[in-house]
Amino acid sequence: MGKRLHVGNLSYSLKSAELEEVFRRIGEVTSAKVIIDMETGRSKGFAFVEMASDELASKAMKELNGKEVDGRAIKVTEANPRPERPQGGNRFGGNREGGFKRGGKRSFDE
């Protein structure tokens, strides 16, 4: 399995397919995904690309970092590993019913 790359400083109009084409010039691309803001539907200006091998990922970092794509000099680095997410529950820390423990004083300093 290849390395995941973080690609920053992207043009907000760049689509995943266009980004994949840029990296495909280096070699086989396993995936390319421009990250989209869920509220606005617009690009956040960065993406993740996974190359088929570690060697291709290293080559992509070397050849594409600083290269101008769609009018902007992109930044290509190795992506940090994905953080582990807890299974189930709710992302805000409440109980399964959507609420919090009852009783007592609520404090954000605890």
CORWOTA-V792811 format. One record per residue. RES is the residue in three letters. NEAR is the number of other ideal C-beta (glycine too) atoms within 8 Angstrom. Layout:
[[RES/NEAR] [RES/NEAR]]
This chain:
[[MET/2] [GLY/11] [LYS/10] [ARG/10] [LEU/15] [HIS/12] [VAL/12] [GLY/10] [ASN/8] [LEU/16] [SER/10] [TYR/7] [SER/6] [LEU/12] [LYS/7] [SER/9] [ALA/7] [GLU/9] [LEU/16] [GLU/11] [GLU/8] [VAL/9] [PHE/13] [ARG/9] [ARG/5] [ILE/10] [GLY/10] [GLU/8] [VAL/12] [THR/8] [SER/7] [ALA/13] [LYS/8] [VAL/12] [ILE/9] [ILE/8] [ASP/9] [MET/5] [GLU/4] [THR/5] [GLY/6] [ARG/7] [SER/12] [LYS/7] [GLY/8] [PHE/11] [ALA/13] [PHE/13] [VAL/15] [GLU/13] [MET/17] [ALA/9] [SER/9] [ASP/8] [GLU/6] [LEU/13] [ALA/15] [SER/9] [LYS/10] [ALA/15] [MET/12] [LYS/7] [GLU/8] [LEU/13] [ASN/10] [GLY/6] [LYS/8] [GLU/7] [VAL/12] [ASP/9] [GLY/5] [ARG/9] [ALA/7] [ILE/14] [LYS/9] [VAL/11] [THR/9] [GLU/9] [ALA/9] [ASN/5] [PRO/4] [ARG/4] [PRO/4] [GLU/4] [ARG/4] [PRO/5] [GLN/4] [GLY/3] [GLY/7] [ASN/8] [ARG/4] [PHE/4] [GLY/6] [GLY/8] [ASN/8] [ARG/5] [GLU/5] [GLY/6] [GLY/6] [PHE/7] [LYS/5] [ARG/4] [GLY/3] [GLY/4] [LYS/3] [ARG/5] [SER/5] [PHE/4] [ASP/3] [GLU/3]]
